[in-house]
Amino acid sequence: MSIGDPGAWALEILGFPPGTIKPSSSEVKAKYRARLREAHPDHGGDEVKASTSIGDLGEARKILLR
């Protein structure tokens, strides 16, 4: 994964609207859980892409909660 601006990448991965600067930790956690449910194969996510998607979501969450 090549990231130019880790913060902007993380906001995009978690689905924050453009222009979001610094979401609260509760907003980050809520977006993370919602996107995780979408990506998870048990909830209709693509099994092949799930591993990569879930890894990206976790990394994005870490970046924003620093």
C-alpha positions in Angstrom: 0.0 0.0 0.0 1.4 3.4 -1.0 0.0 6.3 0.9 0.8 9.9 0.0 -1.2 11.5 2.9 -2.0 8.8 5.5 -4.7 10.9 7.2 -6.6 11.6 3.9 -6.2 8.0 2.9 -7.6 6.8 6.2 -10.6 9.2 6.0 -11.4 8.0 2.5 -11.1 4.3 3.5 -13.5 4.8 6.4 -16.0 6.7 4.3 -15.8 10.1 5.8 -17.1 12.9 3.6 -14.6 15.1 1.7 -13.5 18.1 3.8 -13.5 16.1 7.1 -10.5 17.3 9.1 -10.3 15.5 12.4 -13.2 13.2 13.4 -13.7 12.3 17.1 -12.6 8.8 18.3 -16.3 7.8 18.6 -16.9 8.8 15.0 -13.9 6.8 13.8 -14.9 3.8 15.8 -18.5 4.0 14.4 -17.3 4.3 10.8 -14.9 1.5 11.3 -17.6 -0.9 12.7 -20.0 0.1 9.9 -17.4 -0.5 7.1 -16.2 -3.7 8.7 -19.8 -5.1 8.6 -20.0 -4.1 4.9 -16.7 -5.8 4.1 -17.1 -9.0 6.2 -18.1 -12.1 4.1 -20.7 -13.1 6.7 -22.6 -9.9 5.8 -22.4 -10.0 2.1 -18.9 -8.8 1.5 -16.7 -10.4 -1.1 -14.6 -13.3 0.4 -11.7 -12.7 -1.9 -11.4 -8.9 -1.2 -12.4 -9.2 2.5 -8.9 -9.8 3.8 -7.4 -6.8 2.1 -10.4 -4.6 2.9 -10.4 -5.5 6.6 -6.7 -4.9 6.8 -7.0 -1.5 5.2 -9.9 -0.6 7.6 -7.8 -1.6 10.6 -4.8 0.5 9.4 -7.1 3.5 8.7 -8.6 3.2 12.2 -5.1 3.1 13.7 -4.0 6.2 11.8 -7.0 8.3 12.8 -6.9 7.2 16.5 -3.3 8.2 17.0 
